[in-house]
Every structure is written in C-alpha cells, then in structure tokens.
Amino acid sequence: MKINVKTQNMQNAVNKVQKGISTKTTLPILEGIYIKAANGLVTMVGTDLDLTIVTQIEAEVIEEGETVINSRIFTDIVKTMPGENINIEVEDNSAVLKSQSSVFNISCYNPEEFPPIPDVEVENGIVMEQDILNSMIKGTIFSVSMDMTHPILNGSLLKINDEKAIMVALDGYRMSIRRKGIEGEGDLKIVIPYKALNELTRLLETGDINISVSKNQAVFDMGDTLVYTRLLEGEFIQYENIIPLEKSLVCEVKTGEIVNTLERASLISKDRKTLVKLTFDGDYLKVEAKDERGYFNEGLDIKADGPGLSIAFNSMYLLEALRAIEDETVKMEFLSNVSPCIIKPVTGDEYLYLILPVKMKEDS
C-alpha cells in the first residue's frame, strides 16, 4: 500500500475512528486502526466489537492495499506531522510515514486478523436530520443508567412513528424525554447503548442521517462516516406509567435564573452534588443548600399556582435537566414533597424531565 494524503484530513479521520477502539482489550488487533486504500479513497475503521466507526477520506492512492496500525502510536504521529501531506507506504508488516523531513518506521498488524465490518441486513430504517438526533441525545444522555444490574437502562430508547421521534433515558432517580417532529415515513424502536450515543454526539453535524436496523445491530449513516452499534436487547420500561397525572403546585421559572442559583448553591459541596432545598411560598422560591463547608440561600421571583411546598433534590439532577433546555421559561409541577418534580415547556410537549426528591431530615 502506498498513499499520499492531506495531513488535516487524516487527523480528522483518526479522531473519528479512534473512539471506537477499546482501551481495555486482550486482543492486540483491536488496539489498531484498520486502513484500506482503493479507488482514490482511504477507508479507516476502529472497533471494540460492540461499536464500530468507519470513515472515508480522499487520497492519492499510488498502490492499493490494507494494513492495521496501533491506534495510539498512529494518532500521536499524525497529530505531530509538520507538513500539509503525509506519505504512507506499507510493505509486509512495516509502515513508513513521511511528512517533510520527518520519517517514522513502525510495525503493523496483519489486516486479515481484523474483525469484519458488521453486516447489517436492513429490516427497517429511517431518515432524519442529524441536528435533531443530536439535540435529542444531548437532552437525555445524562439520565442513562450506569448501573449494570439493569442492562436495558444502559442506553436510550429511540422510538419513531407517525413522523414523531421520541428519545427516553432513565436511571432510577430521574427520567428525560425528548420529542421532535420529523419528515418522512417509517417506524423504529431501538435502545442505543451509552457509548454509541456519546460518540454520535461527537460525530453528528448537519444534513441527513440514515438509521438502519437489523436484529440486534444498527448503523447510523452520515455519508462519509458510519457508526455500527450493538443494540441493547429486552423490553424497555413502560416510561409513560411513571409520569404522574396529578399535581397540586404549578410554577413558571426563568430557566437562566434558576440555573445560576443552583450553580451557586452547588459551590457549597466538594463534589458539586449538593442537596438543595426548594421552598415555594406564593410567587417566591427560596433555594437553600448546606453541608459542613457552609450554608447558602437565595430567593427567586416566580409565577406560581398552588399551595406552598418544601422539597429537596440532588442539585446535579436539576441542573443537568435545566441546562439542556433552551426555553427562556420552564414549567415545574409538584404534587407533594415525596413526589417527583416534573419540568416541561410552558407550552407544547417537546421535553419532559422527571426528578425524584430526596428525603429531608425534618421529614422524618
């Protein structure tokens, strides 16, 4: 194999595929980036067997071929090459990388040992805008459970039908729901693992994305980059049944104001996971936080309808939900101090965040 490629293009490609590579593997071949040159294109692949990222870049292909190069070494070399172009020549199990006067000679793996790209026989698929999918992932991913005892919750549910997309994530303490209207036909219901969600937020840009599904595999096609992922199997929780229908207190709060207040309250705690107490009294909200380091309180003017209420939450859970909201004002609903808080738009149903309260000592 012999190619000449623009350094910046190679850097971009390496940055994409290296995130698919496992840092904890006993198989040396999985520590490498697969590189194939043919027909004026360089195809690069990184995989941990559950997640596979494939991307293509244009290059001058002088001699077609394939190889696998250790990801860490290759990434470090490409990042530091001084010239606008890199020349890569592979013979047997050795690769020579040149840029201006810099020359590296490194060992390679046998490309025949590299796992094949997953074969996804499309059973159903959908097309949607990349920025819509990206906003839905970013608006829910923080609620994905890290508890391995409930594997189905280690990802987000993506459900599409009747030109509406819904994404749901929950971890036993909170739930995040995002809804978006999309154009086009098709039905889809899959649970996407956290790692795939995280990498998609890094790769998604603008334009359309084609999502294809076959049994327990899905492929997200962004044109020059594809993400293959194993899907989580099992029945996702009936999340609709978790949402309370009753409420006694409804208030409207300025999103930016309450975020700033909660961020200040979090400064009291070492790990920024402060227990915050919210006291609603008419059109006034008092926010308090205290631990061995000190005490904080601040008042906010709100618009409320319902009786007074004192309730406590993990500030991080409130903040992660509120930071994901772009609306200037949000609606917060409560039934009692032992019932969840619901955060939703003042109008519409584009998002819903449910957060369980924390029992306060004075409740005992």
C-alpha positions as a Markdown table, in Angstrom:
| # | Residue | x | y | z |
|---|---|---|---|---|
| 1 | Met | 0.0 | 0.0 | 0.0 |
| 2 | Lys | 1.2 | 3.5 | -0.9 |
| 3 | Ile | -0.8 | 6.7 | -0.4 |
| 4 | Asn | -0.4 | 10.4 | -0.2 |
| 5 | Val | -3.0 | 12.2 | 1.9 |
| 6 | Lys | -3.6 | 15.6 | 3.3 |
| 7 | Thr | -2.5 | 15.8 | 7.0 |
| 8 | Gln | -5.6 | 17.6 | 8.2 |
| 9 | Asn | -7.9 | 15.1 | 6.5 |
| 10 | Met | -6.0 | 12.2 | 8.1 |
| 11 | Gln | -6.1 | 13.9 | 11.5 |
| 12 | Asn | -9.9 | 14.3 | 11.2 |
| 13 | Ala | -10.4 | 10.7 | 10.2 |
| 14 | Val | -8.2 | 9.4 | 13.0 |
| 15 | Asn | -10.1 | 11.5 | 15.6 |
| 16 | Lys | -13.3 | 9.9 | 14.4 |
| 17 | Val | -12.4 | 6.2 | 14.4 |
| 18 | Gln | -10.2 | 6.1 | 17.4 |
| 19 | Lys | -13.2 | 6.5 | 19.7 |
| 20 | Gly | -14.5 | 3.1 | 18.6 |
| 21 | Ile | -11.3 | 1.4 | 19.8 |
| 22 | Ser | -11.3 | -0.3 | 23.2 |
| 23 | Thr | -8.6 | 0.8 | 25.7 |
| 24 | Lys | -9.3 | -2.4 | 27.7 |
| 25 | Thr | -8.8 | -5.3 | 25.3 |
| 26 | Thr | -6.8 | -8.5 | 25.5 |
| 27 | Leu | -6.7 | -8.7 | 21.6 |
| 28 | Pro | -3.9 | -6.5 | 20.3 |
| 29 | Ile | -5.5 | -6.3 | 16.8 |
| 30 | Leu | -8.4 | -4.3 | 18.4 |
| 31 | Glu | -5.9 | -1.7 | 19.6 |
| 32 | Gly | -5.3 | -0.9 | 15.9 |
| 33 | Ile | -6.9 | 1.3 | 13.2 |
| 34 | Tyr | -7.7 | -0.7 | 10.0 |
| 35 | Ile | -6.6 | 1.3 | 6.9 |
| 36 | Lys | -7.5 | 0.3 | 3.3 |
| 37 | Ala | -6.6 | 2.3 | 0.2 |
| 38 | Ala | -8.5 | 1.7 | -3.1 |
| 39 | Asn | -10.2 | 3.7 | -5.9 |
| 40 | Gly | -8.9 | 7.1 | -4.7 |
| 41 | Leu | -10.3 | 6.6 | -1.1 |
| 42 | Val | -8.8 | 5.6 | 2.2 |
| 43 | Thr | -11.2 | 3.7 | 4.4 |
| 44 | Met | -10.4 | 3.7 | 8.2 |
| 45 | Val | -12.1 | 1.5 | 10.8 |
| 46 | Gly | -11.9 | 1.4 | 14.6 |
| 47 | Thr | -13.9 | -1.2 | 16.7 |
| 48 | Asp | -14.3 | -2.7 | 20.1 |
| 49 | Leu | -16.7 | -5.4 | 18.6 |
| 50 | Asp | -19.8 | -3.7 | 20.1 |
| 51 | Leu | -19.2 | -0.3 | 18.5 |
| 52 | Thr | -17.6 | 0.2 | 15.0 |
| 53 | Ile | -16.8 | 3.5 | 13.4 |
| 54 | Val | -16.0 | 3.7 | 9.7 |
| 55 | Thr | -14.9 | 6.8 | 7.8 |
| 56 | Gln | -13.5 | 7.6 | 4.4 |
| 57 | Ile | -11.3 | 10.3 | 3.0 |
| 58 | Glu | -10.0 | 11.1 | -0.4 |
| 59 | Ala | -6.3 | 10.4 | -1.1 |
| 60 | Glu | -3.8 | 9.9 | -3.9 |
| 61 | Val | -3.7 | 6.1 | -4.0 |
| 62 | Ile | -0.4 | 5.1 | -5.6 |
| 63 | Glu | -0.7 | 1.5 | -4.7 |
| 64 | Glu | -3.8 | -0.2 | -3.2 |
| 65 | Gly | -3.6 | -2.3 | -0.1 |
| 66 | Glu | -4.6 | -2.6 | 3.6 |
| 67 | Thr | -3.0 | -2.6 | 7.0 |
| 68 | Val | -3.7 | -2.2 | 10.7 |
| 69 | Ile | -1.6 | 0.3 | 12.8 |
| 70 | Asn | -1.7 | 0.7 | 16.5 |
| 71 | Ser | -4.1 | 3.5 | 17.3 |
| 72 | Arg | -2.2 | 5.3 | 20.0 |
| 73 | Ile | 1.0 | 5.4 | 18.0 |
| 74 | Phe | -0.6 | 6.3 | 14.7 |
| 75 | Thr | -2.7 | 9.1 | 16.3 |
| 76 | Asp | 0.3 | 10.6 | 18.0 |
| 77 | Ile | 2.3 | 10.6 | 14.8 |
| 78 | Val | -0.4 | 12.0 | 12.6 |
| 79 | Lys | -1.1 | 14.8 | 15.1 |
| 80 | Thr | 2.5 | 16.0 | 15.1 |
| 81 | Met | 3.4 | 15.6 | 11.4 |
| 82 | Pro | 4.8 | 19.0 | 10.2 |
| 83 | Gly | 3.7 | 19.1 | 6.5 |
| 84 | Glu | 0.5 | 19.6 | 4.7 |
| 85 | Asn | 0.7 | 16.0 | 3.4 |
| 86 | Ile | 1.6 | 12.6 | 4.7 |
| 87 | Asn | 3.0 | 9.8 | 2.6 |
| 88 | Ile | 2.3 | 6.3 | 3.9 |
| 89 | Glu | 4.0 | 3.2 | 2.5 |
| 90 | Val | 3.3 | -0.3 | 3.8 |
| 91 | Glu | 5.3 | -3.4 | 3.0 |
| 92 | Asp | 4.8 | -6.7 | 4.8 |
| 93 | Asn | 4.3 | -5.8 | 8.5 |
| 94 | Ser | 6.1 | -2.4 | 8.4 |
| 95 | Ala | 4.8 | 1.1 | 7.6 |
| 96 | Val | 6.9 | 4.2 | 6.7 |
| 97 | Leu | 5.2 | 7.6 | 7.4 |
| 98 | Lys | 6.8 | 10.7 | 5.9 |
| 99 | Ser | 6.0 | 14.4 | 6.1 |
| 100 | Gln | 8.6 | 16.9 | 5.0 |
| 101 | Ser | 11.8 | 15.7 | 6.7 |
| 102 | Ser | 10.1 | 13.6 | 9.4 |
| 103 | Val | 10.1 | 9.9 | 8.9 |
| 104 | Phe | 8.6 | 7.2 | 11.1 |
| 105 | Asn | 9.0 | 3.5 | 10.6 |
| 106 | Ile | 6.5 | 1.5 | 12.7 |
| 107 | Ser | 5.3 | -2.1 | 12.8 |
| 108 | Cys | 1.8 | -3.1 | 11.6 |
| 109 | Tyr | -0.6 | -5.9 | 12.3 |
| 110 | Asn | -1.9 | -8.4 | 9.8 |
| 111 | Pro | -5.1 | -6.9 | 8.3 |
| 112 | Glu | -6.6 | -10.3 | 7.8 |
| 113 | Glu | -6.9 | -10.7 | 11.6 |
| 114 | Phe | -9.0 | -7.5 | 11.9 |
| 115 | Pro | -12.7 | -8.2 | 12.5 |
| 116 | Pro | -15.0 | -7.6 | 9.5 |
| 117 | Ile | -17.4 | -4.7 | 9.5 |
| 118 | Pro | -20.8 | -5.8 | 10.8 |
| 119 | Asp | -23.2 | -7.0 | 8.1 |
| 120 | Val | -26.5 | -5.2 | 8.7 |
| 121 | Glu | -29.3 | -6.7 | 6.6 |
| 122 | Val | -31.8 | -3.8 | 6.8 |
| 123 | Glu | -35.1 | -4.8 | 8.2 |
| 124 | Asn | -36.3 | -1.2 | 8.7 |
| 125 | Gly | -34.8 | 2.2 | 8.5 |
| 126 | Ile | -35.5 | 5.9 | 8.9 |
| 127 | Val | -34.0 | 9.2 | 7.7 |
| 128 | Met | -33.9 | 12.2 | 10.0 |
| 129 | Glu | -31.8 | 15.4 | 10.3 |
| 130 | Gln | -28.5 | 15.0 | 12.2 |
| 131 | Asp | -29.0 | 18.1 | 14.3 |
| 132 | Ile | -32.4 | 16.8 | 15.5 |
| 133 | Leu | -30.9 | 13.5 | 16.6 |
| 134 | Asn | -28.0 | 15.3 | 18.2 |
| 135 | Ser | -30.2 | 17.6 | 20.3 |
| 136 | Met | -32.3 | 14.6 | 21.4 |
| 137 | Ile | -29.3 | 12.7 | 22.5 |
| 138 | Lys | -27.7 | 15.6 | 24.3 |
| 139 | Gly | -31.1 | 16.3 | 26.0 |
| 140 | Thr | -31.3 | 12.8 | 27.5 |
| 141 | Ile | -27.9 | 11.1 | 27.7 |
| 142 | Phe | -27.2 | 12.3 | 31.2 |
| 143 | Ser | -30.1 | 10.2 | 32.5 |
| 144 | Val | -28.7 | 6.9 | 31.1 |
| 145 | Ser | -28.1 | 4.5 | 33.9 |
| 146 | Met | -24.6 | 3.4 | 34.7 |
| 147 | Asp | -25.9 | 0.5 | 36.9 |
| 148 | Met | -25.0 | -2.7 | 35.1 |
| 149 | Thr | -27.7 | -4.7 | 37.0 |
| 150 | His | -30.3 | -3.3 | 34.7 |
| 151 | Pro | -28.7 | -3.5 | 31.2 |
| 152 | Ile | -31.7 | -2.2 | 29.3 |
| 153 | Leu | -31.3 | 1.1 | 31.1 |
| 154 | Asn | -27.7 | 1.4 | 30.0 |
| 155 | Gly | -28.9 | 3.2 | 26.9 |
| 156 | Ser | -31.6 | 5.4 | 25.5 |
| 157 | Leu | -34.8 | 4.3 | 23.8 |
| 158 | Leu | -35.4 | 5.8 | 20.4 |
| 159 | Lys | -38.9 | 5.4 | 19.1 |
| 160 | Ile | -40.1 | 6.8 | 15.8 |
| 161 | Asn | -43.6 | 6.6 | 14.3 |
| 162 | Asp | -46.2 | 8.9 | 12.7 |
| 163 | Glu | -43.5 | 11.4 | 11.8 |
| 164 | Lys | -42.6 | 11.9 | 15.5 |
| 165 | Ala | -39.3 | 10.9 | 17.2 |
| 166 | Ile | -39.1 | 10.2 | 21.0 |
| 167 | Met | -36.0 | 9.6 | 23.0 |
| 168 | Val | -36.1 | 8.4 | 26.6 |
| 169 | Ala | -33.5 | 7.7 | 29.2 |
| 170 | Leu | -33.9 | 6.9 | 33.0 |
| 171 | Asp | -31.7 | 5.7 | 35.8 |
| 172 | Gly | -34.0 | 5.1 | 38.8 |
| 173 | Tyr | -33.6 | 8.7 | 40.1 |
| 174 | Arg | -34.7 | 10.7 | 37.1 |
| 175 | Met | -36.1 | 10.4 | 33.6 |
| 176 | Ser | -35.5 | 12.5 | 30.5 |
| 177 | Ile | -37.8 | 12.6 | 27.5 |
| 178 | Arg | -37.3 | 14.5 | 24.2 |
| 179 | Arg | -39.9 | 14.7 | 21.4 |
| 180 | Lys | -39.3 | 16.0 | 17.9 |
| 181 | Gly | -41.3 | 16.1 | 14.7 |
| 182 | Ile | -39.5 | 14.6 | 11.7 |
| 183 | Glu | -40.3 | 14.4 | 8.0 |
| 184 | Gly | -40.6 | 11.0 | 6.2 |
| 185 | Glu | -42.2 | 7.7 | 6.8 |
| 186 | Gly | -41.1 | 4.7 | 8.8 |
| 187 | Asp | -41.3 | 3.0 | 12.2 |
| 188 | Leu | -38.4 | 2.4 | 14.6 |
| 189 | Lys | -38.0 | 1.2 | 18.2 |
| 190 | Ile | -34.4 | 0.6 | 19.5 |
| 191 | Val | -32.4 | 1.0 | 22.6 |
| 192 | Ile | -29.0 | 2.6 | 21.8 |
| 193 | Pro | -26.1 | 1.9 | 24.2 |
| 194 | Tyr | -24.5 | 4.8 | 26.1 |
| 195 | Lys | -21.1 | 4.6 | 24.3 |
| 196 | Ala | -22.8 | 4.8 | 20.9 |
| 197 | Leu | -24.9 | 7.8 | 22.0 |
| 198 | Asn | -21.8 | 9.5 | 23.3 |
| 199 | Glu | -19.8 | 9.0 | 20.1 |
| 200 | Leu | -22.8 | 10.1 | 17.9 |
| 201 | Thr | -22.9 | 13.5 | 19.7 |
| 202 | Arg | -19.3 | 13.9 | 18.7 |
| 203 | Leu | -19.8 | 12.9 | 15.1 |
| 204 | Leu | -23.2 | 14.3 | 14.2 |
| 205 | Glu | -23.1 | 17.6 | 12.2 |
| 206 | Thr | -25.6 | 18.8 | 9.6 |
| 207 | Gly | -27.5 | 17.1 | 6.9 |
| 208 | Asp | -29.5 | 13.8 | 7.0 |
| 209 | Ile | -28.6 | 10.6 | 8.8 |
| 210 | Asn | -29.9 | 7.2 | 7.7 |
| 211 | Ile | -30.6 | 4.8 | 10.6 |
| 212 | Ser | -30.9 | 1.2 | 9.6 |
| 213 | Val | -31.7 | -1.7 | 11.9 |
| 214 | Ser | -31.3 | -5.5 | 11.7 |
| 215 | Lys | -32.0 | -7.7 | 14.7 |
| 216 | Asn | -29.6 | -6.5 | 17.4 |
| 217 | Gln | -27.5 | -4.2 | 15.2 |
| 218 | Ala | -28.0 | -0.7 | 13.9 |
| 219 | Val | -26.0 | 1.5 | 11.5 |
| 220 | Phe | -26.0 | 5.3 | 11.6 |
| 221 | Asp | -25.0 | 6.5 | 8.1 |
| 222 | Met | -23.8 | 10.1 | 7.9 |
| 223 | Gly | -22.4 | 9.9 | 4.4 |
| 224 | Asp | -18.6 | 9.6 | 4.8 |
| 225 | Thr | -18.9 | 8.3 | 8.3 |
| 226 | Leu | -20.8 | 5.3 | 9.6 |
| 227 | Val | -21.4 | 4.1 | 13.2 |
| 228 | Tyr | -22.3 | 0.5 | 13.7 |
| 229 | Thr | -23.5 | -0.5 | 17.2 |
| 230 | Arg | -24.9 | -3.5 | 19.0 |
| 231 | Leu | -28.3 | -2.6 | 20.4 |
| 232 | Leu | -29.5 | -3.4 | 23.9 |
| 233 | Glu | -32.0 | -6.2 | 23.9 |
| 234 | Gly | -35.0 | -6.6 | 26.1 |
| 235 | Glu | -38.2 | -4.7 | 26.9 |
| 236 | Phe | -37.7 | -1.0 | 27.8 |
| 237 | Ile | -39.6 | 0.2 | 30.9 |
| 238 | Gln | -43.1 | 1.5 | 30.3 |
| 239 | Tyr | -42.0 | 5.0 | 30.9 |
| 240 | Glu | -45.4 | 6.6 | 30.3 |
| 241 | Asn | -46.7 | 4.9 | 33.5 |
| 242 | Ile | -44.0 | 6.7 | 35.6 |
| 243 | Ile | -45.3 | 10.2 | 34.8 |
| 244 | Pro | -47.7 | 11.4 | 37.5 |
| 245 | Leu | -51.0 | 12.7 | 36.3 |
| 246 | Glu | -51.9 | 14.7 | 39.4 |
| 247 | Lys | -50.3 | 18.0 | 40.6 |
| 248 | Ser | -51.0 | 20.5 | 43.3 |
| 249 | Leu | -48.4 | 23.2 | 42.6 |
| 250 | Val | -47.5 | 24.6 | 39.2 |
| 251 | Cys | -45.0 | 27.3 | 38.7 |
| 252 | Glu | -43.2 | 29.1 | 35.9 |
| 253 | Val | -39.5 | 29.9 | 36.5 |
| 254 | Lys | -36.9 | 31.7 | 34.4 |
| 255 | Thr | -34.5 | 29.0 | 33.2 |
| 256 | Gly | -31.4 | 31.1 | 33.3 |
| 257 | Glu | -32.1 | 32.4 | 36.8 |
| 258 | Ile | -32.7 | 29.1 | 38.4 |
| 259 | Val | -29.7 | 27.5 | 36.7 |
| 260 | Asn | -27.4 | 30.3 | 38.0 |
| 261 | Thr | -28.9 | 30.0 | 41.5 |
| 262 | Leu | -28.4 | 26.2 | 41.6 |
| 263 | Glu | -24.9 | 26.6 | 40.3 |
| 264 | Arg | -24.1 | 28.9 | 43.2 |
| 265 | Ala | -25.7 | 26.5 | 45.6 |
| 266 | Ser | -23.5 | 23.7 | 44.3 |
| 267 | Leu | -20.4 | 25.6 | 45.3 |
| 268 | Ile | -21.1 | 24.6 | 48.9 |
| 269 | Ser | -20.4 | 20.9 | 48.2 |
| 270 | Lys | -16.9 | 19.4 | 47.4 |
| 271 | Asp | -18.3 | 17.2 | 44.6 |
| 272 | Arg | -20.9 | 19.8 | 43.4 |
| 273 | Lys | -23.7 | 17.2 | 44.1 |
| 274 | Thr | -25.3 | 19.5 | 46.7 |
| 275 | Leu | -28.6 | 18.6 | 48.3 |
| 276 | Val | -30.8 | 21.7 | 47.7 |
| 277 | Lys | -34.0 | 22.6 | 49.4 |
| 278 | Leu | -36.6 | 24.4 | 47.4 |
| 279 | Thr | -39.3 | 26.3 | 49.4 |
| 280 | Phe | -42.2 | 27.6 | 47.4 |
| 281 | Asp | -44.3 | 30.4 | 49.1 |
| 282 | Gly | -46.6 | 32.1 | 46.7 |
| 283 | Asp | -44.7 | 33.8 | 43.9 |
| 284 | Tyr | -41.4 | 33.4 | 45.7 |
| 285 | Leu | -38.9 | 30.5 | 45.6 |
| 286 | Lys | -36.2 | 30.1 | 48.3 |
| 287 | Val | -33.2 | 27.9 | 47.4 |
| 288 | Glu | -31.1 | 26.7 | 50.3 |
| 289 | Ala | -28.0 | 24.4 | 50.5 |
| 290 | Lys | -25.8 | 23.5 | 53.4 |
| 291 | Asp | -23.2 | 21.0 | 54.5 |
| 292 | Glu | -20.1 | 21.0 | 56.7 |
| 293 | Arg | -18.5 | 23.6 | 54.5 |
| 294 | Gly | -21.2 | 26.2 | 54.9 |
| 295 | Tyr | -24.7 | 27.5 | 54.1 |
| 296 | Phe | -26.3 | 29.2 | 51.0 |
| 297 | Asn | -29.7 | 30.7 | 50.3 |
| 298 | Glu | -31.1 | 32.8 | 47.5 |
| 299 | Gly | -34.6 | 33.9 | 46.5 |
| 300 | Leu | -36.2 | 34.0 | 43.1 |
| 301 | Asp | -39.4 | 35.6 | 41.9 |
| 302 | Ile | -41.6 | 33.0 | 40.1 |
| 303 | Lys | -45.2 | 32.7 | 38.9 |
| 304 | Ala | -47.0 | 30.0 | 41.0 |
| 305 | Asp | -50.4 | 28.4 | 41.3 |
| 306 | Gly | -51.0 | 26.2 | 44.3 |
| 307 | Pro | -50.1 | 25.7 | 47.9 |
| 308 | Gly | -46.7 | 26.3 | 49.5 |
| 309 | Leu | -44.2 | 23.4 | 49.4 |
| 310 | Ser | -40.7 | 22.5 | 50.7 |
| 311 | Ile | -38.9 | 19.8 | 48.8 |
| 312 | Ala | -35.2 | 18.7 | 48.3 |
| 313 | Phe | -33.3 | 17.4 | 45.3 |
| 314 | Asn | -29.8 | 16.5 | 44.2 |
| 315 | Ser | -28.8 | 19.8 | 42.6 |
| 316 | Met | -26.9 | 18.0 | 39.8 |
| 317 | Tyr | -30.0 | 16.2 | 38.6 |
| 318 | Leu | -31.9 | 19.5 | 38.4 |
| 319 | Leu | -29.0 | 21.3 | 36.7 |
| 320 | Glu | -28.4 | 18.7 | 34.0 |
| 321 | Ala | -32.1 | 18.8 | 33.0 |
| 322 | Leu | -32.4 | 22.6 | 33.1 |
| 323 | Arg | -29.1 | 23.2 | 31.2 |
| 324 | Ala | -30.4 | 21.1 | 28.4 |
| 325 | Ile | -33.4 | 23.4 | 28.0 |
| 326 | Glu | -33.2 | 26.4 | 25.6 |
| 327 | Asp | -36.5 | 27.9 | 26.6 |
| 328 | Glu | -36.4 | 31.2 | 28.5 |
| 329 | Thr | -39.1 | 30.0 | 30.9 |
| 330 | Val | -40.0 | 26.5 | 32.1 |
| 331 | Lys | -42.9 | 25.0 | 34.0 |
| 332 | Met | -42.3 | 23.0 | 37.2 |
| 333 | Glu | -45.0 | 20.8 | 38.6 |
| 334 | Phe | -45.3 | 19.1 | 42.1 |
| 335 | Leu | -47.8 | 17.0 | 44.0 |
| 336 | Ser | -46.1 | 16.7 | 47.4 |
| 337 | Asn | -42.6 | 16.7 | 48.9 |
| 338 | Val | -42.3 | 13.0 | 48.3 |
| 339 | Ser | -43.5 | 13.0 | 44.7 |
| 340 | Pro | -41.3 | 13.7 | 41.7 |
| 341 | Cys | -40.8 | 17.1 | 40.1 |
| 342 | Ile | -41.9 | 17.5 | 36.5 |
| 343 | Ile | -40.1 | 20.0 | 34.3 |
| 344 | Lys | -41.8 | 20.7 | 31.0 |
| 345 | Pro | -42.3 | 23.6 | 28.5 |
| 346 | Val | -44.8 | 26.3 | 29.3 |
| 347 | Thr | -46.5 | 25.3 | 26.0 |
| 348 | Gly | -46.1 | 22.1 | 23.9 |
| 349 | Asp | -44.5 | 18.7 | 24.8 |
| 350 | Glu | -41.0 | 18.8 | 23.3 |
| 351 | Tyr | -39.4 | 17.7 | 26.5 |
| 352 | Leu | -40.2 | 16.3 | 29.9 |
| 353 | Tyr | -37.9 | 15.8 | 32.9 |
| 354 | Leu | -38.9 | 13.8 | 35.9 |
| 355 | Ile | -36.7 | 14.1 | 39.0 |
| 356 | Leu | -37.3 | 12.2 | 42.3 |
| 357 | Pro | -36.9 | 14.2 | 45.5 |
| 358 | Val | -34.6 | 13.4 | 48.4 |
| 359 | Lys | -36.0 | 12.9 | 51.9 |
| 360 | Met | -35.1 | 15.8 | 54.2 |
| 361 | Lys | -34.2 | 15.1 | 57.9 |
| 362 | Glu | -37.2 | 17.3 | 59.0 |
| 363 | Asp | -39.5 | 14.9 | 57.1 |
| 364 | Ser | -38.6 | 12.0 | 59.4 |
